[in-house]
Structures are given as C-alpha cells and as structure tokens.
Amino acid sequence: MKRKIYRQLQEWKAQNGKYAVLIEGARRTGKSYIVEEFARQEYESYLLIDFNKADKIVWEWFDNYLNDLDTLFMNLQVQYGVKLTLRKSVIIFDEVQLCPRARSAIKYLVADGRYDYIETGSLISIKKNVKDIVIPSEEMSLQMHPMDFEEFLWAMGDDMMMPFIRDCFEKRRPLGGLHRKAMDYFRTYMIVGGMPQAVQAFKDSKDFDQVDLTKRSILNLYKSDISKYADGLEYKVKSIFEQIPAELQKHEKKFRLASLEEHAAYRDYDDAFFWLSDSKVANICYGSTAPNIGLRLNMERNTLKCYMADTGLLISMAFDEKGRVPNEIYQKLLHNKLEINEGMLVENIVAQMLAAAGHNLYFYSNSSRENADERMEIDFLISKGKITSRHNISPIEVKSSTRYTLNSLRKCIAKFAAHLATPYVLHGADLQEKDDVVFLPLYMTGLL
C-alpha cells in the first residue's frame, strides 16, 4: 500500500538524526506497516521493538541502562538478532505508548546520535500514557489518517486519475466525460473507507461481505480499546461512540447530549469527547462564533459535531443488520439508490478528507429567531494556508443530492463578505463557477 507519509519520512530522514519521529494515528491505519517498509527500503538495517510483544526484560533495560547506552544497544542487538550500523540503522519503537519509559528515553537516544528512531502509537496522549514522563522536545510528530482518496486510487491501480483531477481543479476546468468515472471511484471509496485492511479486502475480493467483516473487526477493536483504556470514562465514551450515526442523521448534525442523558452538560462529557479525538477514532468539528481569521479564538466547545474518522466504518455502524451490513445496502450505496438521505455519509467523508488534508474542523451556525437574515448553517469553515488579507476563510456547503438551495451560503456571503475567501459548494456534479461561488465535485475535497 503506497502512502503519502512515506515522503514525509524521507524528508525527516534527511535531517540526519536531529529528531526522532512519532507516527500517531488510530489503530489499524497502517502505521506499523509503512514504518517497517520505510526502514527496510531506506536503511542498511533496522531493529523493531513491538511493545505489544516485547519481553519484560526489554522494558527493564530502558530503566536500567540509559546511563550506559553501549550496554543497552548491545543487549538489543543480541535480543533481536540485528546488527546496528552507525548512522545507517534505525530503531523502531512500535506501540510506544505501552512503554512510556522508552518514549521518554528518546531525549538521550537522539543526543547520543548513533541511530535514527521512529515511534508509532495510538492513544498516545491519553493521561495514563503520559503520566510521570516528560515528552521529549527531540520528538517530531506526524499524523497518519485513513487512506485518502488518492491513496485509495493508488491501491486500485490507478495512478492517472488524481493528477487529472488535480489539473482540472487548478485550472478550474470540469472533468467532462470522466466525471462519472471519478464519481464511481469516489462512491466506492466512501463505502469501503480508508482503513488499509478494508481496502485490501476489497481489492482482493471485490466482495462487500468480506469488506464489512474486516471493518466490523476494526470496530470491535475500537470498542475493546474504550473498555480497556478510557480510564473511568468508559460509559460516556462508549455512549458517544455508539450515538454518532444517529446524531449525524439529524438535519443539523450537531451532537445533542440530551440524546444520551437528560439535563447532561458538556462539561460532564468534555473528557469523553477529548478521548475520542485523541484516539483518532473521531473527528470533532467545533462551532465558531464568527467566520473570521481567528477560528480557534472564536471556537465554542459546547457546540460540536462528531464525525467518524473513517466513513467506511460509519457505514458498518449505521446499517448494522444482525451483525453485518447486507450486500444489498452496499450495492444501493454504490449506485446512489439508497432510499434515505445520504447527507450524513457525504458530510462525514468531507470531514474525513479535510482532516486528512491537514485542516482543523469548524462550522458556523446561527439559529436566530429574531432575524431570518442571520439564521444559517454553514457545514465547514477552512482557512487559507497562507494568510494574505482579511479575506481568509472559505465557507463550505456540502450537498448530497443534485437538487438543493444555497440560502445559508448566500446569507453568509452577505453578512461576512469582509472576512471570506472563495465560497465552495461540494456536490456530486462536475466543477463549475457561478456568481462568485465555486462548485466542486466531492472527489476534489482533499485539494482544498
């Protein structure tokens, strides 16, 4: 599986040992696979310590030998049968969150300078995994998301479609006759999702039953993680997690705690939402009081939308029939013939693609009862990569059908014109520009 993070790892390696690199992401996003592949291709040798399997004695070495690195490295080479070569070898700490002492040792290992260090982990920042350790400043972090649309196309053996889509995006030109093919790919990506095991299952079998079985095993793993690692928040985290499909099916999609517990307050559930966000299982989208240059400054923590980090997993949760999603549901989703509003799936995949492209997620909502001109709901707000003026924020409307109005977007443009960059509508049709609004096909989301 070809992944974009490989290039980022090459750029990190070119810094010649100044930092260790931490690959952080949800379980089963392919961290261990890509790191070992990188080590195999880019180094003379590599030593992999999987803290899921490592003997207890290995853990003890990080307590006993940080003042005697010669002994530490000799012990590791003998234990794992790998010869390390000065500045030509890398040591991998896989699932490093399980051994916080090894993570804190990075400070001394990087200063020693003999080898490079790659860490991988999930649930990296939850309290129990950082308790009593100092996070090393010699550690740089890279986020690993589920496979994005371009990586999915690579997995399907198509290296030409995305460069063509990118060229059309940059030139603001419709795809024309190839739009339908691109949308077919996109719909397949949306329902299979970006978890590498699910993508591999689809590539090997083209059987949605096999894909669903794979996704269900990942969901079970996530539920198990909640039970094992949520530290007193198990009930709240599990309640939120299982409620995500129902909340996204609602018109406004804002998460309403009343669906979990009468008179519930966000302060009582803050830590549970943070846990889901830290675990990378969910993408949290916060309300902003105004679409201007300081989205974070205007963030409302009490108003949020909670998306699944992978839309394929959302489908396996939402359409669960007796422990599986029937093949008929997948076929109807594939051909856009499901007799429900697909808005939750389309909005979720947009959130997933924006997050993978590096955006923090925000939306704008005003439910004013006094002034109809101020009553609006903008699905997403994104800032330009480079701030050049006050006109920095692009409002985004997401449309799952071909028939829609743009009342909210028009109101937003009228009220906040001084702060807005290009307004976008993401929809299932081809690219067009009309009345200063750019209408983009959904598969271009990751290019914003």
PLY file of the C-alpha trace (Angstrom):
ply
format ascii 1.0
element vertex 448
property float x
property float y
property float z
element edge 447
property int vertex1
property int vertex2
end_header
0.00 0.00 0.00
1.57 3.26 -1.16
1.13 6.03 1.42
1.94 9.73 1.26
3.53 9.70 4.70
6.47 7.82 3.14
7.62 11.07 1.52
7.34 12.87 4.85
9.51 10.18 6.42
12.11 10.71 3.70
12.14 14.44 4.49
12.57 13.62 8.18
15.46 11.24 7.47
17.24 13.98 5.51
17.58 15.93 8.80
20.23 13.39 9.78
19.18 12.44 13.28
18.18 15.82 14.73
14.84 14.42 15.89
13.05 11.16 16.43
9.74 10.92 14.58
6.46 9.80 16.14
3.79 8.41 13.79
0.49 8.91 15.56
-2.89 7.66 14.42
-5.86 5.44 15.12
-5.48 1.69 15.35
-5.30 -0.12 12.00
-4.45 2.88 9.86
-1.23 1.18 8.70
1.40 2.81 10.91
3.42 -0.31 11.65
3.33 -1.49 8.04
4.54 1.73 6.45
7.25 2.31 9.07
8.73 -1.16 8.64
8.55 -0.81 4.85
10.36 2.53 5.11
13.04 1.07 7.37
13.54 -1.88 5.02
13.93 0.33 1.96
15.85 3.30 3.37
18.31 1.82 5.90
21.07 -0.75 5.95
19.37 -2.45 8.93
16.53 -1.84 11.35
15.63 -3.10 14.82
11.93 -3.35 15.60
10.71 -3.39 19.22
6.99 -4.17 19.32
5.93 -3.30 22.85
2.82 -5.43 22.38
5.14 -8.46 22.31
8.40 -7.34 23.90
9.77 -9.39 26.80
9.64 -7.75 30.21
13.43 -7.69 30.29
13.43 -5.30 27.29
11.23 -2.87 29.21
13.61 -3.06 32.17
16.61 -2.16 30.00
15.11 1.29 29.43
15.04 1.76 33.19
18.50 0.35 33.89
20.78 1.37 31.03
20.03 4.94 29.96
23.34 5.89 31.59
25.07 3.03 29.77
23.89 3.15 26.17
26.67 0.83 24.99
25.12 -1.96 27.07
21.58 -1.04 26.03
22.40 -1.24 22.32
24.42 -4.44 22.72
21.54 -6.09 24.60
19.01 -5.04 21.95
21.17 -6.34 19.10
21.61 -9.71 20.78
17.92 -9.93 21.80
16.63 -9.19 18.27
19.49 -10.64 16.23
20.11 -7.40 14.33
23.45 -5.70 13.75
23.17 -1.92 14.02
25.45 0.31 11.94
26.42 3.84 12.93
24.11 6.37 11.18
22.87 3.66 8.79
20.37 1.92 11.08
17.04 2.84 12.60
15.37 1.58 15.77
11.57 1.37 15.70
9.50 1.62 18.88
6.17 0.13 17.79
3.14 0.87 20.03
5.43 3.04 22.14
2.51 4.26 24.27
2.64 0.91 26.07
6.15 1.72 27.37
6.22 5.41 28.37
9.75 4.99 29.72
11.02 4.13 26.24
9.36 7.25 24.86
10.95 9.48 27.49
14.32 7.86 26.68
14.21 9.44 23.21
15.85 12.56 24.64
19.02 10.64 25.48
18.98 8.38 22.44
18.76 11.29 19.99
21.50 13.17 21.86
23.71 10.07 21.56
23.33 10.30 17.80
24.27 6.77 16.70
20.98 5.77 15.10
17.65 7.13 13.94
14.44 6.49 15.88
10.85 6.04 14.71
7.98 5.66 17.18
4.48 4.53 16.32
1.46 4.57 18.57
-2.22 5.03 19.13
-3.83 6.60 22.21
-0.51 8.44 22.53
-1.70 11.45 24.51
-4.28 9.97 26.88
-3.41 10.62 30.51
-2.24 7.15 31.52
0.28 7.05 28.65
1.97 10.35 29.51
1.75 10.13 33.29
5.08 10.73 35.04
7.10 11.26 31.83
8.45 14.36 30.15
7.54 14.43 26.45
10.88 14.79 24.66
11.39 18.00 22.69
13.59 15.90 20.38
10.43 14.22 19.05
8.57 15.49 15.99
5.08 14.18 15.28
3.38 13.09 12.05
-0.32 12.28 11.88
-1.44 9.21 9.98
-5.05 9.16 8.83
-7.03 6.50 7.00
-6.09 6.35 3.33
-7.18 9.45 1.44
-8.86 9.36 -1.96
-5.61 9.50 -3.92
-4.06 6.68 -1.85
-7.23 4.66 -2.47
-6.84 5.20 -6.21
-3.22 4.04 -6.00
-4.38 0.90 -4.21
-6.88 0.29 -7.02
-4.01 0.50 -9.53
-4.98 3.91 -10.97
-2.12 6.42 -10.92
-3.57 8.71 -13.60
-6.98 9.79 -12.32
-5.85 12.01 -9.45
-3.25 14.01 -11.44
-6.01 14.68 -13.98
-8.44 15.74 -11.21
-5.75 17.98 -9.70
-5.07 19.62 -13.07
-8.79 20.32 -13.53
-9.00 21.76 -10.02
-6.06 24.09 -10.55
-7.37 25.28 -13.91
-10.99 25.43 -12.71
-12.00 23.16 -15.56
-14.71 20.45 -15.42
-13.76 16.80 -15.97
-16.44 16.38 -18.59
-16.76 12.79 -19.77
-14.51 11.47 -16.99
-16.60 12.94 -14.18
-18.79 9.84 -13.93
-15.78 7.55 -13.65
-14.29 9.74 -10.92
-17.60 9.73 -9.02
-17.80 5.92 -9.29
-14.35 5.73 -7.72
-15.40 8.22 -5.06
-18.54 6.34 -4.08
-16.54 3.13 -3.82
-14.01 4.92 -1.61
-16.79 6.32 0.58
-18.36 2.93 1.32
-15.16 0.86 1.56
-13.43 3.54 3.58
-9.73 4.21 4.01
-8.68 1.57 6.52
-5.91 -0.35 4.71
-7.21 -3.80 5.69
-10.65 -2.97 4.30
-9.14 -1.55 1.11
-7.01 -4.67 0.70
-10.06 -6.90 1.27
-11.96 -5.02 -1.44
-9.02 -5.10 -3.84
-8.55 -8.85 -3.36
-12.19 -9.96 -3.41
-14.47 -7.17 -4.71
-16.81 -8.72 -2.13
-18.55 -6.26 0.18
-19.32 -9.03 2.66
-15.58 -9.53 3.13
-15.04 -5.78 3.39
-17.77 -5.45 6.00
-16.32 -8.33 8.02
-12.96 -6.57 8.06
-14.46 -3.24 9.09
-16.50 -4.90 11.83
-13.36 -6.43 13.33
-11.84 -2.92 13.48
-14.95 -1.53 15.17
-14.79 -4.33 17.73
-11.16 -3.45 18.37
-12.11 0.19 18.97
-14.84 -0.84 21.40
-12.35 -3.04 23.21
-9.92 -0.12 23.44
-12.64 2.03 25.01
-13.26 -0.64 27.65
-9.54 -1.07 28.39
-8.14 2.44 28.14
-10.88 5.03 28.76
-9.99 5.15 32.47
-13.29 5.83 34.22
-14.84 7.35 31.09
-15.83 4.02 29.55
-19.58 4.54 29.77
-19.53 8.11 28.44
-17.08 7.39 25.61
-18.98 4.28 24.55
-22.30 6.16 24.68
-20.97 8.94 22.42
-19.29 6.48 20.05
-22.42 4.41 19.54
-24.60 7.51 19.14
-22.54 9.05 16.30
-24.62 7.63 13.39
-27.93 8.76 14.94
-26.63 12.29 15.59
-25.27 12.64 12.05
-28.59 11.52 10.61
-30.27 14.60 12.10
-30.71 17.68 9.95
-28.25 19.96 11.79
-25.89 17.12 12.81
-24.83 18.92 15.98
-24.28 16.45 18.78
-27.06 16.79 21.37
-26.17 15.40 24.76
-29.87 15.10 25.63
-29.88 12.02 23.40
-27.52 10.41 25.93
-28.74 11.77 29.24
-31.43 14.22 30.25
-30.02 17.54 31.51
-26.48 16.50 30.53
-23.88 19.30 30.35
-20.88 19.43 28.04
-18.55 19.97 30.97
-19.54 16.47 32.11
-18.64 14.96 28.73
-15.63 17.09 27.74
-13.09 14.43 28.64
-15.03 11.76 26.75
-15.02 13.81 23.53
-11.31 14.56 24.03
-10.64 10.83 24.44
-12.34 10.03 21.13
-10.42 12.84 19.46
-7.07 11.83 20.98
-7.62 8.22 19.96
-8.21 9.45 16.37
-11.39 7.38 16.24
-13.49 10.51 15.70
-13.07 13.89 14.04
-14.51 16.63 16.24
-15.81 19.72 14.42
-16.32 22.76 16.68
-18.66 25.66 16.20
-17.14 29.07 15.58
-18.97 32.22 16.62
-17.79 34.07 13.51
-16.11 33.00 10.24
-13.14 35.34 10.54
-9.39 34.98 10.74
-9.36 33.59 14.29
-11.46 30.44 14.05
-9.74 28.94 17.09
-10.21 32.16 19.04
-13.94 32.03 18.28
-14.33 28.32 19.00
-17.35 27.16 21.01
-16.53 23.96 22.88
-20.16 23.48 23.82
-21.26 23.30 20.18
-19.77 20.48 18.17
-20.31 17.81 15.57
-18.76 14.38 15.99
-17.78 12.51 12.83
-16.32 9.05 12.47
-12.69 9.24 11.36
-13.47 6.70 8.62
-16.72 6.75 6.66
-16.48 3.07 5.78
-16.60 2.29 9.49
-19.55 4.67 9.90
-21.50 2.68 7.29
-20.79 -0.58 9.10
-22.11 1.03 12.30
-25.12 2.78 10.78
-26.58 -0.04 8.68
-25.92 -2.94 11.02
-28.44 -5.71 10.36
-27.94 -8.73 12.60
-24.23 -8.10 12.96
-23.47 -7.16 9.35
-24.39 -4.73 6.59
-26.30 -6.62 3.88
-24.67 -6.68 0.45
-27.84 -5.10 -0.96
-27.20 -1.97 1.10
-23.68 -1.69 -0.29
-24.95 -2.09 -3.85
-27.56 0.61 -3.37
-24.97 2.93 -1.84
-22.62 2.23 -4.72
-25.25 3.14 -7.31
-26.75 6.05 -5.34
-30.12 4.32 -4.96
-30.46 4.03 -1.20
-33.86 5.21 -0.03
-32.52 7.52 2.67
-30.89 10.92 2.80
-27.18 10.26 2.31
-26.26 13.60 3.87
-24.60 12.07 6.94
-22.30 9.89 4.83
-21.34 12.66 2.43
-20.72 15.18 5.20
-18.68 12.59 7.11
-16.47 11.81 4.12
-15.90 15.54 3.57
-14.84 15.92 7.21
-12.54 12.91 6.79
-10.94 14.32 3.64
-10.49 17.80 5.12
-8.86 16.34 8.24
-6.51 14.21 6.10
-5.56 17.38 4.19
-4.49 18.98 7.48
-7.48 21.18 8.31
-8.86 21.71 11.78
-12.63 21.33 11.54
-15.01 24.20 12.26
-18.56 25.10 11.29
-20.81 28.11 11.71
-24.39 28.04 12.97
-26.81 30.80 13.89
-30.36 29.91 14.89
-31.57 33.47 15.43
-35.31 33.71 15.97
-35.39 37.49 15.60
-33.60 37.95 12.28
-34.13 35.50 9.42
-31.19 37.01 7.51
-28.82 35.83 10.24
-30.28 32.33 10.53
-27.87 30.00 8.74
-25.93 26.74 8.94
-22.53 26.51 7.21
-21.18 22.96 7.17
-17.45 23.77 7.32
-15.09 26.72 7.55
-11.49 26.41 6.40
-8.69 28.93 6.40
-6.27 29.56 3.58
-2.84 28.02 4.02
-1.22 31.44 3.73
-2.86 34.48 5.30
-2.68 37.36 2.83
-5.55 39.63 3.92
-8.73 39.72 5.99
-10.29 37.55 3.27
-9.03 34.31 4.73
-11.97 31.98 5.49
-13.77 29.83 2.92
-17.29 28.71 3.83
-18.20 25.24 2.55
-21.65 23.81 1.92
-21.92 20.04 1.38
-24.73 18.70 -0.81
-25.57 15.02 -1.19
-28.29 15.47 -3.82
-28.49 17.29 -7.13
-31.40 19.46 -6.01
-30.58 21.99 -3.35
-30.71 25.64 -2.36
-27.90 27.84 -1.08
-29.84 30.06 1.31
-27.35 29.73 4.17
-24.32 30.27 1.96
-25.86 33.39 0.39
-26.64 34.81 3.83
-23.10 34.06 4.99
-21.60 35.83 1.98
-23.83 38.86 2.52
-23.06 39.15 6.24
-19.35 38.24 6.38
-18.02 39.29 2.97
-15.14 41.22 4.57
-13.68 38.01 6.02
-14.41 35.48 3.29
-12.18 33.95 0.67
-13.69 31.71 -2.04
-17.03 30.13 -1.07
-17.37 26.47 -2.09
-20.19 24.03 -2.68
-19.16 20.36 -2.65
-21.63 18.25 -4.60
-22.00 15.23 -6.85
-21.95 17.21 -10.10
-18.97 18.44 -12.13
-16.97 21.62 -11.49
-18.48 24.97 -12.32
-18.23 28.60 -11.20
-21.32 30.72 -10.77
-21.97 34.03 -9.02
-18.56 34.00 -7.29
-19.20 30.53 -5.84
-17.05 27.56 -6.90
-18.98 24.30 -7.20
-16.61 21.36 -6.80
-17.25 17.64 -7.24
-16.87 15.80 -3.92
-13.72 14.00 -5.02
-11.85 17.37 -5.09
-12.37 17.98 -1.35
-8.85 16.89 -0.43
-7.37 19.54 -2.78
-8.77 22.47 -0.84
0 1
1 2
2 3
3 4
4 5
5 6
6 7
7 8
8 9
9 10
10 11
11 12
12 13
13 14
14 15
15 16
16 17
17 18
18 19
19 20
20 21
21 22
22 23
23 24
24 25
25 26
26 27
27 28
28 29
29 30
30 31
31 32
32 33
33 34
34 35
35 36
36 37
37 38
38 39
39 40
40 41
41 42
42 43
43 44
44 45
45 46
46 47
47 48
48 49
49 50
50 51
51 52
52 53
53 54
54 55
55 56
56 57
57 58
58 59
59 60
60 61
61 62
62 63
63 64
64 65
65 66
66 67
67 68
68 69
69 70
70 71
71 72
72 73
73 74
74 75
75 76
76 77
77 78
78 79
79 80
80 81
81 82
82 83
83 84
84 85
85 86
86 87
87 88
88 89
89 90
90 91
91 92
92 93
93 94
94 95
95 96
96 97
97 98
98 99
99 100
100 101
101 102
102 103
103 104
104 105
105 106
106 107
107 108
108 109
109 110
110 111
111 112
112 113
113 114
114 115
115 116
116 117
117 118
118 119
119 120
120 121
121 122
122 123
123 124
124 125
125 126
126 127
127 128
128 129
129 130
130 131
131 132
132 133
133 134
134 135
135 136
136 137
137 138
138 139
139 140
140 141
141 142
142 143
143 144
144 145
145 146
146 147
147 148
148 149
149 150
150 151
151 152
152 153
153 154
154 155
155 156
156 157
157 158
158 159
159 160
160 161
161 162
162 163
163 164
164 165
165 166
166 167
167 168
168 169
169 170
170 171
171 172
172 173
173 174
174 175
175 176
176 177
177 178
178 179
179 180
180 181
181 182
182 183
183 184
184 185
185 186
186 187
187 188
188 189
189 190
190 191
191 192
192 193
193 194
194 195
195 196
196 197
197 198
198 199
199 200
200 201
201 202
202 203
203 204
204 205
205 206
206 207
207 208
208 209
209 210
210 211
211 212
212 213
213 214
214 215
215 216
216 217
217 218
218 219
219 220
220 221
221 222
222 223
223 224
224 225
225 226
226 227
227 228
228 229
229 230
230 231
231 232
232 233
233 234
234 235
235 236
236 237
237 238
238 239
239 240
240 241
241 242
242 243
243 244
244 245
245 246
246 247
247 248
248 249
249 250
250 251
251 252
252 253
253 254
254 255
255 256
256 257
257 258
258 259
259 260
260 261
261 262
262 263
263 264
264 265
265 266
266 267
267 268
268 269
269 270
270 271
271 272
272 273
273 274
274 275
275 276
276 277
277 278
278 279
279 280
280 281
281 282
282 283
283 284
284 285
285 286
286 287
287 288
288 289
289 290
290 291
291 292
292 293
293 294
294 295
295 296
296 297
297 298
298 299
299 300
300 301
301 302
302 303
303 304
304 305
305 306
306 307
307 308
308 309
309 310
310 311
311 312
312 313
313 314
314 315
315 316
316 317
317 318
318 319
319 320
320 321
321 322
322 323
323 324
324 325
325 326
326 327
327 328
328 329
329 330
330 331
331 332
332 333
333 334
334 335
335 336
336 337
337 338
338 339
339 340
340 341
341 342
342 343
343 344
344 345
345 346
346 347
347 348
348 349
349 350
350 351
351 352
352 353
353 354
354 355
355 356
356 357
357 358
358 359
359 360
360 361
361 362
362 363
363 364
364 365
365 366
366 367
367 368
368 369
369 370
370 371
371 372
372 373
373 374
374 375
375 376
376 377
377 378
378 379
379 380
380 381
381 382
382 383
383 384
384 385
385 386
386 387
387 388
388 389
389 390
390 391
391 392
392 393
393 394
394 395
395 396
396 397
397 398
398 399
399 400
400 401
401 402
402 403
403 404
404 405
405 406
406 407
407 408
408 409
409 410
410 411
411 412
412 413
413 414
414 415
415 416
416 417
417 418
418 419
419 420
420 421
421 422
422 423
423 424
424 425
425 426
426 427
427 428
428 429
429 430
430 431
431 432
432 433
433 434
434 435
435 436
436 437
437 438
438 439
439 440
440 441
441 442
442 443
443 444
444 445
445 446
446 447
